[in-house]
Amino acid sequence: MPNRKQLIDKIKSLPEDEVDEIADFVEFIETREKGHSALAEYGMDDYLSQLSDYEELLAAGKIECR
């Protein structure tokens, strides 16, 4: 398991869009730790765009449905 500095170094090396995902995840963890149920809402704002991306990859034959 990486320590805090190793984790920060890894985050610094990521592309900006992946840093945004990490920020979303950290926010989810903070909310969960406060006792709120955020699981149903977590990531839902991007759900349709993610679904569209998935459908395009599937249609292009880049991924398979199993």
Steps between C-alpha positions, in 0.01 A plus 500: 500500500646836401561764762357851471801645313508211249130542438535875448787439256285255304212747486736775378602279208143438378326684216257771614185301415614215726578747779136613472390139554719475808352824633152350454606187685652697787179701528303174510720365780465823699122486464489132595713567807252766612232235509311609189392253238653643184532173311182552299612846392871431451594539136144537375569837340734326255289188459350583160829611348670187634218288357539669162876439505439135587249458217743654251781267610264204479379600152857548379589150618761630744331324790272198530192444705528175698 
